[in-house]
Amino acid sequence: MLDTLSSPKNHIMVGSDLTKLWDRCLNTIRESVAPQAFATWFEPIIPQRFENGCLTIQVPSQYFYEVLEEHFLSVLRVVIEKEIGPNGKLNYSVVVDNGQGNNQDRLTMNLPASRNETIFQNPNKPNAFGNKPASNQPTFSPFTAEQADWQTIEDSQLISTYTFENYLEGDCNRLARSAGMAVASKPGVTAFNPLMIHGGVGLGKTHLVQAIGNKIKQLDPNKFVLYVSTDRFVNQFIDALRLNKIQYFTQFYMQVDVLILDDIQSLGGKEKTQDIFFNIFNHLHQKGKQIILTSDRAPKDLQGLTDRLVNRFRWGLMAELDRPDFETRVAIIQMKMESEGIYMPTDVILYLAESVENSIRELEGILVSLVFEASVNNTEFNVELARKTISRVIDNFEEQIDIDFIQKSVSEYFHIPIEQLKAKTRKKEIVNARQVAMYFAKTCTNFSLKAIGQHFGGRDHTTVLHAIDTVNSHLENDDKFKEIISDLQKKFKVK
């Protein structure tokens, strides 16, 4: 302990000695407060000066100071008395934003043994709301009667059903899902900070980032995880401007351990919001807190965002979500139906998977509509019911050519049952018809070779490729075969 009574009147401490003094204070504080509170409210403090028994510390904002005064005054008093002496003083250097750049206003507070004797040495300093405190009374209040949106947040804003367990892995999302699992296991520790998930609408970005948040909370319930859409973040910032609470807004987000910001492209053109987010981003990143972002496009394609912010997004990992392939769509449908305890025939599942390609969200919506339609009409699932359901969602769906239609048309043309096209038989006439059907499945749809093979009895993609090569070879050398293909092209409206 420093004996301030016997210390020289002009005793000054700076540099390493000051750092050692503050480290001793922190060690004492650490024993008295929760780890999260210590990290949030004491680690950001910077010791500035010790002179004549008075320790000066810098805090990031007036709100920061107010929280210390209201909630940790007794802890600070014990620390000052232990490390400096009974007449020790604590001096706050508060960074105050006056709207014209940053300056520093100094608040000096004595911390004697009795709390009732707490004295402010600058009673004329206006508080955050422009009011002067009464003499010797700490009257600062962090909130007015009207609370902003972020002040009412009580939990992480996560949806409990969004988990890794029901987020199916496929070629379209393997990298993003693996990175998400790594982040969930060690938030803020991996090189994936920030983790930016980007991809088109309805591909599962929100599900994935919320699954990360839920996993983090499961592993460490004390983590402050917060999910917020960018639109909501912007509205919160506007409220903060209106209520003159920018410092409180910033400080709230600087407390977060894991920040999940959805649809970051919505920041485009909002320069002031970008500036405040830039500061929050820097603070969280420097403190080793995890940042997770989503966007409907890659960072290089983001419009209306400052270069310095986009560069921050590139610090970590950018993982893209692609459109789910046929096999993944089949697995998604099967998983959804199993989770609901509903049996759906394989031909209906395959039909849905081949008909809805672009969006998982759209596919899930069609499944809900289909189940509702079947239950209301008390009918079984079948391809025709699925076709009608999809036609109400997808424009011009009836004009689309699908593999079922191709198989049916080829079957009728060659007078061969559809089942034979999918069977293992090697009869020449059936093989020829199957190869023709595979050829049109490739030229008239967007399905991969592997997906086409699945529709023809689960054949390998090399079989489909061989069928296409065979048809092309016949087209070069067989005039009669050319007529067959021409007839079917008219049926499929292929030029």
Secondary structure, 3 states (H helix, E strand, C coil): CCCCCCCCCCCEECHHHHHHHHHHHHHHHHCCCCHHHHHHHCCCCEEEEEECCEEEEEECCHHHHHHHHHHCHHHHHHHHHHHCCCCCEEEEEEEEECCCCEEEEEEEEECCCCHHHCEECCCCCCCCCCCCCCCCCCCCCCCCCCCCHHHHCCCCCCCCCCCCCCCCCCCCCHHHHHHHHHHHHCCCCCCCCCEEEEECCCCCHHHHHHHHHHHHHHHCCCCCEEEEEHHHHHHHHHHHHHCCCHHHHHHHHHCCCEEEEECHHHHCCCHHHHHHHHHHHHHHHHCCCEEEEEECCCHHHCCCCCHHHHHHHCCCEEEEECCCCHHHHHHHHHHHHHHCCCCCCHHHHHHHHHHCCCCHHHHHHHHHHHHHHHHHHCCCCCHHHHHHHHHCCCCCHHHCCCHHHHHHHHHHHHCCCHHHHHCCCCCHHHHHHHHHHHHHHHHHCCCCHHHHHHHCCCCCHHHHHHHHHHHHHHHHHCHHHHHHHHHHHHHHCCC
